[in-house]
Each structure stands twice: as C-alpha cells, then as structure tokens.
Amino acid sequence: MFHLKPYKPNILTAFGVIFLISATIIPIQNLIVWGPDFVYHFYTSTVITAEKISIGVFLLGITFILIGYKKQIHLQ
C-alpha cells in the first residue's frame, strides 16, 4: 500500500507550486480583461496562445510535484 510519510519540502515541489500558481493567473487575468467568449476562443483556436501554454505549465507543475513526492519516498 502507498502511504505518505511526514513530508520534507524539496526544490521540485516548490517549483511545482510556483508553476501551478503562475498557470492559473494567466487564464483568470484574461477572463477579467477579455471575458469568457474570447478566452474560449483563445483555447480553441489553432494559434498558440498564452492560455494553451498555461495548460502545459499546469501539467509541468503537477509533474514536478509528483516527482518531488516520488523522490522523497525513495530517499526514506
């Protein structure tokens, strides 16, 4: 069974949290400035936009956090 022990933060989880925060700021900012119709268009258009990049940054942040937890488990 997979059990999480008391966690000691490391650099990967810190970067993961920073990436998650920055990935959520961009769509929220564009929702406020442009409105939901334009943001939906930004997500569905064929052009590379900041919203599409924020999806990649969000996935990268989750990956960093998971690698940080995995690294912590292997160290113990």
PDB file of N, CA, C and O in Angstrom, chain B, residues numbered from 101:
ATOM      1  N   MET B 101       0.842  -1.183   0.000  1.00  0.00           N
ATOM      2  CA  MET B 101       0.000   0.000   0.000  1.00  0.00           C
ATOM      3  C   MET B 101       0.884   1.242   0.000  1.00  0.00           C
ATOM      4  O   MET B 101       1.981   1.234   0.558  1.00  0.00           O
ATOM      5  N   PHE B 102       0.411   2.279  -0.613  1.00  0.00           N
ATOM      6  CA  PHE B 102       1.164   3.527  -0.745  1.00  0.00           C
ATOM      7  C   PHE B 102       0.782   4.466   0.392  1.00  0.00           C
ATOM      8  O   PHE B 102      -0.361   4.917   0.473  1.00  0.00           O
ATOM      9  N   HIS B 103       1.736   4.760   1.270  1.00  0.00           N
ATOM     10  CA  HIS B 103       1.486   5.658   2.399  1.00  0.00           C
ATOM     11  C   HIS B 103       2.414   6.854   2.305  1.00  0.00           C
ATOM     12  O   HIS B 103       3.602   6.712   2.016  1.00  0.00           O
ATOM     13  N   LEU B 104       1.865   8.030   2.551  1.00  0.00           N
ATOM     14  CA  LEU B 104       2.694   9.230   2.591  1.00  0.00           C
ATOM     15  C   LEU B 104       3.172   9.452   4.015  1.00  0.00           C
ATOM     16  O   LEU B 104       2.376   9.487   4.954  1.00  0.00           O
ATOM     17  N   LYS B 105       4.446   9.597   4.160  1.00  0.00           N
ATOM     18  CA  LYS B 105       5.029   9.874   5.466  1.00  0.00           C
ATOM     19  C   LYS B 105       5.123  11.378   5.652  1.00  0.00           C
ATOM     20  O   LYS B 105       4.867  12.131   4.713  1.00  0.00           O
ATOM     21  N   PRO B 106       5.484  11.828   6.842  1.00  0.00           N
ATOM     22  CA  PRO B 106       5.673  13.279   7.011  1.00  0.00           C
ATOM     23  C   PRO B 106       6.611  13.808   5.933  1.00  0.00           C
ATOM     24  O   PRO B 106       7.674  13.246   5.672  1.00  0.00           O
ATOM     25  N   TYR B 107       6.193  14.880   5.330  1.00  0.00           N
ATOM     26  CA  TYR B 107       6.846  15.349   4.112  1.00  0.00           C
ATOM     27  C   TYR B 107       7.810  16.484   4.400  1.00  0.00           C
ATOM     28  O   TYR B 107       7.466  17.448   5.085  1.00  0.00           O
ATOM     29  N   LYS B 108       9.015  16.362   3.873  1.00  0.00           N
ATOM     30  CA  LYS B 108      10.005  17.424   3.941  1.00  0.00           C
ATOM     31  C   LYS B 108      10.051  18.087   2.568  1.00  0.00           C
ATOM     32  O   LYS B 108      10.393  17.420   1.592  1.00  0.00           O
ATOM     33  N   PRO B 109       9.724  19.365   2.455  1.00  0.00           N
ATOM     34  CA  PRO B 109       9.687  20.017   1.139  1.00  0.00           C
ATOM     35  C   PRO B 109      11.049  19.988   0.442  1.00  0.00           C
ATOM     36  O   PRO B 109      12.095  20.070   1.085  1.00  0.00           O
ATOM     37  N   ASN B 110      11.012  19.871  -0.862  1.00  0.00           N
ATOM     38  CA  ASN B 110      12.236  19.954  -1.645  1.00  0.00           C
ATOM     39  C   ASN B 110      12.025  20.935  -2.793  1.00  0.00           C
ATOM     40  O   ASN B 110      10.943  21.505  -2.933  1.00  0.00           O
ATOM     41  N   ILE B 111      13.033  21.130  -3.597  1.00  0.00           N
ATOM     42  CA  ILE B 111      13.007  22.174  -4.624  1.00  0.00           C
ATOM     43  C   ILE B 111      12.011  21.854  -5.733  1.00  0.00           C
ATOM     44  O   ILE B 111      11.427  22.770  -6.312  1.00  0.00           O
ATOM     45  N   LEU B 112      11.805  20.583  -6.040  1.00  0.00           N
ATOM     46  CA  LEU B 112      10.875  20.234  -7.113  1.00  0.00           C
ATOM     47  C   LEU B 112       9.435  20.575  -6.747  1.00  0.00           C
ATOM     48  O   LEU B 112       8.683  21.073  -7.585  1.00  0.00           O
ATOM     49  N   THR B 113       9.051  20.312  -5.510  1.00  0.00           N
ATOM     50  CA  THR B 113       7.680  20.659  -5.122  1.00  0.00           C
ATOM     51  C   THR B 113       7.506  22.167  -5.038  1.00  0.00           C
ATOM     52  O   THR B 113       6.427  22.681  -5.335  1.00  0.00           O
ATOM     53  N   ALA B 114       8.541  22.877  -4.641  1.00  0.00           N
ATOM     54  CA  ALA B 114       8.446  24.339  -4.609  1.00  0.00           C
ATOM     55  C   ALA B 114       8.261  24.897  -6.017  1.00  0.00           C
ATOM     56  O   ALA B 114       7.424  25.773  -6.234  1.00  0.00           O
ATOM     57  N   PHE B 115       9.034  24.397  -6.965  1.00  0.00           N
ATOM     58  CA  PHE B 115       8.858  24.828  -8.353  1.00  0.00           C
ATOM     59  C   PHE B 115       7.487  24.418  -8.887  1.00  0.00           C
ATOM     60  O   PHE B 115       6.866  25.167  -9.642  1.00  0.00           O
ATOM     61  N   GLY B 116       7.019  23.243  -8.503  1.00  0.00           N
ATOM     62  CA  GLY B 116       5.705  22.792  -8.939  1.00  0.00           C
ATOM     63  C   GLY B 116       4.595  23.710  -8.473  1.00  0.00           C
ATOM     64  O   GLY B 116       3.684  24.026  -9.239  1.00  0.00           O
ATOM     65  N   VAL B 117       4.664  24.142  -7.224  1.00  0.00           N
ATOM     66  CA  VAL B 117       3.652  25.062  -6.697  1.00  0.00           C
ATOM     67  C   VAL B 117       3.724  26.404  -7.412  1.00  0.00           C
ATOM     68  O   VAL B 117       2.690  26.984  -7.741  1.00  0.00           O
ATOM     69  N   ILE B 118       4.921  26.899  -7.654  1.00  0.00           N
ATOM     70  CA  ILE B 118       5.071  28.171  -8.372  1.00  0.00           C
ATOM     71  C   ILE B 118       4.509  28.056  -9.788  1.00  0.00           C
ATOM     72  O   ILE B 118       3.851  28.978 -10.271  1.00  0.00           O
ATOM     73  N   PHE B 119       4.763  26.937 -10.450  1.00  0.00           N
ATOM     74  CA  PHE B 119       4.225  26.742 -11.799  1.00  0.00           C
ATOM     75  C   PHE B 119       2.706  26.683 -11.780  1.00  0.00           C
ATOM     76  O   PHE B 119       2.059  27.250 -12.660  1.00  0.00           O
ATOM     77  N   LEU B 120       2.119  26.004 -10.788  1.00  0.00           N
ATOM     78  CA  LEU B 120       0.661  25.931 -10.699  1.00  0.00           C
ATOM     79  C   LEU B 120       0.047  27.308 -10.476  1.00  0.00           C
ATOM     80  O   LEU B 120      -0.973  27.641 -11.079  1.00  0.00           O
ATOM     81  N   ILE B 121       0.659  28.096  -9.623  1.00  0.00           N
ATOM     82  CA  ILE B 121       0.142  29.442  -9.362  1.00  0.00           C
ATOM     83  C   ILE B 121       0.224  30.300 -10.615  1.00  0.00           C
ATOM     84  O   ILE B 121      -0.737  30.984 -10.967  1.00  0.00           O
ATOM     85  N   SER B 122       1.369  30.266 -11.290  1.00  0.00           N
ATOM     86  CA  SER B 122       1.502  31.091 -12.494  1.00  0.00           C
ATOM     87  C   SER B 122       0.594  30.600 -13.619  1.00  0.00           C
ATOM     88  O   SER B 122       0.130  31.401 -14.429  1.00  0.00           O
ATOM     89  N   ALA B 123       0.337  29.297 -13.680  1.00  0.00           N
ATOM     90  CA  ALA B 123      -0.544  28.763 -14.723  1.00  0.00           C
ATOM     91  C   ALA B 123      -1.999  29.135 -14.489  1.00  0.00           C
ATOM     92  O   ALA B 123      -2.772  29.188 -15.445  1.00  0.00           O
ATOM     93  N   THR B 124      -2.394  29.392 -13.264  1.00  0.00           N
ATOM     94  CA  THR B 124      -3.779  29.793 -13.007  1.00  0.00           C
ATOM     95  C   THR B 124      -3.978  31.294 -13.120  1.00  0.00           C
ATOM     96  O   THR B 124      -5.100  31.746 -13.352  1.00  0.00           O
ATOM     97  N   ILE B 125      -2.929  32.071 -12.965  1.00  0.00           N
ATOM     98  CA  ILE B 125      -3.064  33.530 -13.044  1.00  0.00           C
ATOM     99  C   ILE B 125      -3.399  33.974 -14.462  1.00  0.00           C
ATOM    100  O   ILE B 125      -4.230  34.864 -14.638  1.00  0.00           O
ATOM    101  N   ILE B 126      -2.784  33.388 -15.468  1.00  0.00           N
ATOM    102  CA  ILE B 126      -2.971  33.833 -16.856  1.00  0.00           C
ATOM    103  C   ILE B 126      -4.419  33.695 -17.320  1.00  0.00           C
ATOM    104  O   ILE B 126      -4.971  34.671 -17.829  1.00  0.00           O
ATOM    105  N   PRO B 127      -5.066  32.533 -17.171  1.00  0.00           N
ATOM    106  CA  PRO B 127      -6.468  32.453 -17.614  1.00  0.00           C
ATOM    107  C   PRO B 127      -7.413  33.336 -16.802  1.00  0.00           C
ATOM    108  O   PRO B 127      -8.361  33.898 -17.349  1.00  0.00           O
ATOM    109  N   ILE B 128      -7.160  33.460 -15.503  1.00  0.00           N
ATOM    110  CA  ILE B 128      -8.021  34.326 -14.682  1.00  0.00           C
ATOM    111  C   ILE B 128      -7.876  35.776 -15.117  1.00  0.00           C
ATOM    112  O   ILE B 128      -8.868  36.496 -15.229  1.00  0.00           O
ATOM    113  N   GLN B 129      -6.652  36.203 -15.359  1.00  0.00           N
ATOM    114  CA  GLN B 129      -6.426  37.573 -15.821  1.00  0.00           C
ATOM    115  C   GLN B 129      -7.119  37.814 -17.158  1.00  0.00           C
ATOM    116  O   GLN B 129      -7.751  38.854 -17.347  1.00  0.00           O
ATOM    117  N   ASN B 130      -7.009  36.877 -18.079  1.00  0.00           N
ATOM    118  CA  ASN B 130      -7.646  37.049 -19.381  1.00  0.00           C
ATOM    119  C   ASN B 130      -9.161  36.959 -19.299  1.00  0.00           C
ATOM    120  O   ASN B 130      -9.853  37.590 -20.099  1.00  0.00           O
ATOM    121  N   LEU B 131      -9.695  36.195 -18.357  1.00  0.00           N
ATOM    122  CA  LEU B 131     -11.139  36.192 -18.146  1.00  0.00           C
ATOM    123  C   LEU B 131     -11.627  37.561 -17.702  1.00  0.00           C
ATOM    124  O   LEU B 131     -12.677  38.025 -18.147  1.00  0.00           O
ATOM    125  N   ILE B 132     -10.874  38.203 -16.834  1.00  0.00           N
ATOM    126  CA  ILE B 132     -11.263  39.529 -16.346  1.00  0.00           C
ATOM    127  C   ILE B 132     -11.137  40.561 -17.457  1.00  0.00           C
ATOM    128  O   ILE B 132     -12.020  41.403 -17.619  1.00  0.00           O
ATOM    129  N   VAL B 133     -10.059  40.509 -18.217  1.00  0.00           N
ATOM    130  CA  VAL B 133      -9.809  41.520 -19.247  1.00  0.00           C
ATOM    131  C   VAL B 133     -10.669  41.289 -20.488  1.00  0.00           C
ATOM    132  O   VAL B 133     -11.304  42.223 -20.976  1.00  0.00           O
ATOM    133  N   TRP B 134     -10.700  40.056 -21.006  1.00  0.00           N
ATOM    134  CA  TRP B 134     -11.335  39.782 -22.291  1.00  0.00           C
ATOM    135  C   TRP B 134     -12.746  39.226 -22.178  1.00  0.00           C
ATOM    136  O   TRP B 134     -13.559  39.446 -23.076  1.00  0.00           O
ATOM    137  N   GLY B 135     -13.059  38.522 -21.116  1.00  0.00           N
ATOM    138  CA  GLY B 135     -14.368  37.895 -20.985  1.00  0.00           C
ATOM    139  C   GLY B 135     -14.333  36.444 -21.425  1.00  0.00           C
ATOM    140  O   GLY B 135     -13.389  36.018 -22.090  1.00  0.00           O
ATOM    141  N   PRO B 136     -15.362  35.677 -21.057  1.00  0.00           N
ATOM    142  CA  PRO B 136     -15.340  34.237 -21.328  1.00  0.00           C
ATOM    143  C   PRO B 136     -15.389  33.868 -22.809  1.00  0.00           C
ATOM    144  O   PRO B 136     -14.827  32.845 -23.198  1.00  0.00           O
ATOM    145  N   ASP B 137     -16.043  34.671 -23.642  1.00  0.00           N
ATOM    146  CA  ASP B 137     -16.125  34.325 -25.066  1.00  0.00           C
ATOM    147  C   ASP B 137     -14.756  34.344 -25.736  1.00  0.00           C
ATOM    148  O   ASP B 137     -14.409  33.435 -26.490  1.00  0.00           O
ATOM    149  N   PHE B 138     -13.983  35.391 -25.452  1.00  0.00           N
ATOM    150  CA  PHE B 138     -12.653  35.473 -26.049  1.00  0.00           C
ATOM    151  C   PHE B 138     -11.722  34.400 -25.488  1.00  0.00           C
ATOM    152  O   PHE B 138     -10.928  33.815 -26.225  1.00  0.00           O
ATOM    153  N   VAL B 139     -11.819  34.143 -24.192  1.00  0.00           N
ATOM    154  CA  VAL B 139     -10.946  33.128 -23.594  1.00  0.00           C
ATOM    155  C   VAL B 139     -11.262  31.754 -24.181  1.00  0.00           C
ATOM    156  O   VAL B 139     -10.352  30.968 -24.445  1.00  0.00           O
ATOM    157  N   TYR B 140     -12.542  31.462 -24.386  1.00  0.00           N
ATOM    158  CA  TYR B 140     -12.917  30.201 -25.043  1.00  0.00           C
ATOM    159  C   TYR B 140     -12.329  30.141 -26.452  1.00  0.00           C
ATOM    160  O   TYR B 140     -11.835  29.099 -26.884  1.00  0.00           O
ATOM    161  N   HIS B 141     -12.385  31.252 -27.154  1.00  0.00           N
ATOM    162  CA  HIS B 141     -11.794  31.308 -28.499  1.00  0.00           C
ATOM    163  C   HIS B 141     -10.279  31.107 -28.442  1.00  0.00           C
ATOM    164  O   HIS B 141      -9.707  30.439 -29.303  1.00  0.00           O
ATOM    165  N   PHE B 142      -9.626  31.687 -27.424  1.00  0.00           N
ATOM    166  CA  PHE B 142      -8.177  31.517 -27.282  1.00  0.00           C
ATOM    167  C   PHE B 142      -7.818  30.047 -27.059  1.00  0.00           C
ATOM    168  O   PHE B 142      -6.808  29.570 -27.577  1.00  0.00           O
ATOM    169  N   TYR B 143      -8.645  29.323 -26.287  1.00  0.00           N
ATOM    170  CA  TYR B 143      -8.378  27.903 -26.039  1.00  0.00           C
ATOM    171  C   TYR B 143      -8.630  27.038 -27.270  1.00  0.00           C
ATOM    172  O   TYR B 143      -7.942  26.036 -27.466  1.00  0.00           O
ATOM    173  N   THR B 144      -9.597  27.404 -28.097  1.00  0.00           N
ATOM    174  CA  THR B 144      -9.986  26.533 -29.208  1.00  0.00           C
ATOM    175  C   THR B 144      -9.388  26.934 -30.553  1.00  0.00           C
ATOM    176  O   THR B 144      -9.536  26.191 -31.523  1.00  0.00           O
ATOM    177  N   SER B 145      -8.724  28.074 -30.644  1.00  0.00           N
ATOM    178  CA  SER B 145      -8.147  28.488 -31.924  1.00  0.00           C
ATOM    179  C   SER B 145      -6.905  27.657 -32.248  1.00  0.00           C
ATOM    180  O   SER B 145      -6.369  26.956 -31.390  1.00  0.00           O
ATOM    181  N   THR B 146      -6.465  27.748 -33.492  1.00  0.00           N
ATOM    182  CA  THR B 146      -5.283  26.992 -33.912  1.00  0.00           C
ATOM    183  C   THR B 146      -3.978  27.723 -33.608  1.00  0.00           C
ATOM    184  O   THR B 146      -2.897  27.148 -33.741  1.00  0.00           O
ATOM    185  N   VAL B 147      -4.073  28.968 -33.205  1.00  0.00           N
ATOM    186  CA  VAL B 147      -2.893  29.770 -32.896  1.00  0.00           C
ATOM    187  C   VAL B 147      -2.416  29.430 -31.479  1.00  0.00           C
ATOM    188  O   VAL B 147      -3.229  29.183 -30.589  1.00  0.00           O
ATOM    189  N   ILE B 148      -1.100  29.421 -31.277  1.00  0.00           N
ATOM    190  CA  ILE B 148      -0.549  29.200 -29.943  1.00  0.00           C
ATOM    191  C   ILE B 148      -0.771  30.468 -29.119  1.00  0.00           C
ATOM    192  O   ILE B 148      -0.304  31.548 -29.482  1.00  0.00           O
ATOM    193  N   THR B 149      -1.490  30.320 -28.007  1.00  0.00           N
ATOM    194  CA  THR B 149      -1.805  31.462 -27.153  1.00  0.00           C
ATOM    195  C   THR B 149      -1.295  31.205 -25.740  1.00  0.00           C
ATOM    196  O   THR B 149      -0.848  30.105 -25.415  1.00  0.00           O
ATOM    197  N   ALA B 150      -1.370  32.236 -24.910  1.00  0.00           N
ATOM    198  CA  ALA B 150      -0.920  32.120 -23.525  1.00  0.00           C
ATOM    199  C   ALA B 150      -1.758  31.109 -22.750  1.00  0.00           C
ATOM    200  O   ALA B 150      -1.255  30.454 -21.837  1.00  0.00           O
ATOM    201  N   GLU B 151      -3.025  30.981 -23.107  1.00  0.00           N
ATOM    202  CA  GLU B 151      -3.882  30.024 -22.414  1.00  0.00           C
ATOM    203  C   GLU B 151      -3.439  28.591 -22.675  1.00  0.00           C
ATOM    204  O   GLU B 151      -3.447  27.758 -21.769  1.00  0.00           O
ATOM    205  N   LYS B 152      -3.053  28.306 -23.912  1.00  0.00           N
ATOM    206  CA  LYS B 152      -2.581  26.959 -24.245  1.00  0.00           C
ATOM    207  C   LYS B 152      -1.245  26.675 -23.565  1.00  0.00           C
ATOM    208  O   LYS B 152      -1.000  25.555 -23.116  1.00  0.00           O
ATOM    209  N   ILE B 153      -0.405  27.659 -23.490  1.00  0.00           N
ATOM    210  CA  ILE B 153       0.871  27.492 -22.794  1.00  0.00           C
ATOM    211  C   ILE B 153       0.630  27.284 -21.305  1.00  0.00           C
ATOM    212  O   ILE B 153       1.357  26.529 -20.660  1.00  0.00           O
ATOM    213  N   SER B 154      -0.392  27.951 -20.750  1.00  0.00           N
ATOM    214  CA  SER B 154      -0.683  27.779 -19.326  1.00  0.00           C
ATOM    215  C   SER B 154      -1.140  26.358 -19.015  1.00  0.00           C
ATOM    216  O   SER B 154      -0.915  25.873 -17.906  1.00  0.00           O
ATOM    217  N   ILE B 155      -1.778  25.681 -19.969  1.00  0.00           N
ATOM    218  CA  ILE B 155      -2.133  24.270 -19.765  1.00  0.00           C
ATOM    219  C   ILE B 155      -0.858  23.434 -19.629  1.00  0.00           C
ATOM    220  O   ILE B 155      -0.768  22.574 -18.752  1.00  0.00           O
ATOM    221  N   GLY B 156       0.120  23.685 -20.492  1.00  0.00           N
ATOM    222  CA  GLY B 156       1.394  22.980 -20.403  1.00  0.00           C
ATOM    223  C   GLY B 156       2.140  23.280 -19.118  1.00  0.00           C
ATOM    224  O   GLY B 156       2.746  22.389 -18.523  1.00  0.00           O
ATOM    225  N   VAL B 157       2.098  24.533 -18.688  1.00  0.00           N
ATOM    226  CA  VAL B 157       2.758  24.914 -17.437  1.00  0.00           C
ATOM    227  C   VAL B 157       2.066  24.238 -16.257  1.00  0.00           C
ATOM    228  O   VAL B 157       2.730  23.803 -15.316  1.00  0.00           O
ATOM    229  N   PHE B 158       0.738  24.145 -16.301  1.00  0.00           N
ATOM    230  CA  PHE B 158      -0.014  23.468 -15.246  1.00  0.00           C
ATOM    231  C   PHE B 158       0.379  21.992 -15.169  1.00  0.00           C
ATOM    232  O   PHE B 158       0.607  21.467 -14.079  1.00  0.00           O
ATOM    233  N   LEU B 159       0.458  21.326 -16.314  1.00  0.00           N
ATOM    234  CA  LEU B 159       0.868  19.921 -16.333  1.00  0.00           C
ATOM    235  C   LEU B 159       2.310  19.746 -15.862  1.00  0.00           C
ATOM    236  O   LEU B 159       2.631  18.775 -15.177  1.00  0.00           O
ATOM    237  N   LEU B 160       3.173  20.684 -16.229  1.00  0.00           N
ATOM    238  CA  LEU B 160       4.558  20.630 -15.773  1.00  0.00           C
ATOM    239  C   LEU B 160       4.642  20.803 -14.254  1.00  0.00           C
ATOM    240  O   LEU B 160       5.444  20.139 -13.597  1.00  0.00           O
ATOM    241  N   GLY B 161       3.821  21.688 -13.701  1.00  0.00           N
ATOM    242  CA  GLY B 161       3.794  21.875 -12.252  1.00  0.00           C
ATOM    243  C   GLY B 161       3.340  20.625 -11.524  1.00  0.00           C
ATOM    244  O   GLY B 161       3.921  20.252 -10.505  1.00  0.00           O
ATOM    245  N   ILE B 162       2.299  19.973 -12.042  1.00  0.00           N
ATOM    246  CA  ILE B 162       1.838  18.720 -11.432  1.00  0.00           C
ATOM    247  C   ILE B 162       2.928  17.655 -11.525  1.00  0.00           C
ATOM    248  O   ILE B 162       3.138  16.893 -10.582  1.00  0.00           O
ATOM    249  N   THR B 163       3.622  17.603 -12.664  1.00  0.00           N
ATOM    250  CA  THR B 163       4.707  16.642 -12.835  1.00  0.00           C
ATOM    251  C   THR B 163       5.829  16.894 -11.838  1.00  0.00           C
ATOM    252  O   THR B 163       6.354  15.951 -11.247  1.00  0.00           O
ATOM    253  N   PHE B 164       6.202  18.152 -11.644  1.00  0.00           N
ATOM    254  CA  PHE B 164       7.247  18.481 -10.666  1.00  0.00           C
ATOM    255  C   PHE B 164       6.841  18.053  -9.261  1.00  0.00           C
ATOM    256  O   PHE B 164       7.658  17.510  -8.517  1.00  0.00           O
ATOM    257  N   ILE B 165       5.590  18.292  -8.897  1.00  0.00           N
ATOM    258  CA  ILE B 165       5.134  17.912  -7.557  1.00  0.00           C
ATOM    259  C   ILE B 165       5.171  16.397  -7.393  1.00  0.00           C
ATOM    260  O   ILE B 165       5.619  15.898  -6.360  1.00  0.00           O
ATOM    261  N   LEU B 166       4.708  15.664  -8.394  1.00  0.00           N
ATOM    262  CA  LEU B 166       4.727  14.201  -8.303  1.00  0.00           C
ATOM    263  C   LEU B 166       6.149  13.660  -8.243  1.00  0.00           C
ATOM    264  O   LEU B 166       6.424  12.731  -7.484  1.00  0.00           O
ATOM    265  N   ILE B 167       7.051  14.227  -9.029  1.00  0.00           N
ATOM    266  CA  ILE B 167       8.452  13.792  -8.975  1.00  0.00           C
ATOM    267  C   ILE B 167       9.056  14.129  -7.617  1.00  0.00           C
ATOM    268  O   ILE B 167       9.851  13.356  -7.083  1.00  0.00           O
ATOM    269  N   GLY B 168       8.685  15.276  -7.057  1.00  0.00           N
ATOM    270  CA  GLY B 168       9.179  15.642  -5.732  1.00  0.00           C
ATOM    271  C   GLY B 168       8.726  14.671  -4.662  1.00  0.00           C
ATOM    272  O   GLY B 168       9.511  14.304  -3.788  1.00  0.00           O
ATOM    273  N   TYR B 169       7.455  14.242  -4.714  1.00  0.00           N
ATOM    274  CA  TYR B 169       6.973  13.253  -3.758  1.00  0.00           C
ATOM    275  C   TYR B 169       7.650  11.905  -3.978  1.00  0.00           C
ATOM    276  O   TYR B 169       8.007  11.225  -3.016  1.00  0.00           O
ATOM    277  N   LYS B 170       7.826  11.517  -5.233  1.00  0.00           N
ATOM    278  CA  LYS B 170       8.471  10.240  -5.531  1.00  0.00           C
ATOM    279  C   LYS B 170       9.923  10.255  -5.055  1.00  0.00           C
ATOM    280  O   LYS B 170      10.411   9.269  -4.503  1.00  0.00           O
ATOM    281  N   LYS B 171      10.601  11.367  -5.270  1.00  0.00           N
ATOM    282  CA  LYS B 171      11.987  11.493  -4.823  1.00  0.00           C
ATOM    283  C   LYS B 171      12.059  11.400  -3.306  1.00  0.00           C
ATOM    284  O   LYS B 171      12.982  10.792  -2.765  1.00  0.00           O
ATOM    285  N   GLN B 172      11.095  11.997  -2.617  1.00  0.00           N
ATOM    286  CA  GLN B 172      11.069  11.972  -1.160  1.00  0.00           C
ATOM    287  C   GLN B 172      10.855  10.549  -0.653  1.00  0.00           C
ATOM    288  O   GLN B 172      11.466  10.152   0.339  1.00  0.00           O
ATOM    289  N   ILE B 173      10.003   9.781  -1.316  1.00  0.00           N
ATOM    290  CA  ILE B 173       9.732   8.410  -0.888  1.00  0.00           C
ATOM    291  C   ILE B 173      10.967   7.537  -1.091  1.00  0.00           C
ATOM    292  O   ILE B 173      11.264   6.688  -0.251  1.00  0.00           O
ATOM    293  N   HIS B 174      11.693   7.732  -2.193  1.00  0.00           N
ATOM    294  CA  HIS B 174      12.888   6.932  -2.446  1.00  0.00           C
ATOM    295  C   HIS B 174      14.020   7.276  -1.483  1.00  0.00           C
ATOM    296  O   HIS B 174      14.868   6.427  -1.210  1.00  0.00           O
ATOM    297  N   LEU B 175      14.052   8.493  -0.966  1.00  0.00           N
ATOM    298  CA  LEU B 175      15.111   8.875  -0.045  1.00  0.00           C
ATOM    299  C   LEU B 175      14.930   8.245   1.327  1.00  0.00           C
ATOM    300  O   LEU B 175      15.904   8.062   2.058  1.00  0.00           O
ATOM    301  N   GLN B 176      13.695   7.912   1.685  1.00  0.00           N
ATOM    302  CA  GLN B 176      13.453   7.359   3.028  1.00  0.00           C
ATOM    303  C   GLN B 176      13.641   5.872   3.076  1.00  0.00           C
ATOM    304  O   GLN B 176      13.474   5.262   4.132  1.00  0.00           O
TER     305      GLN B 176
END
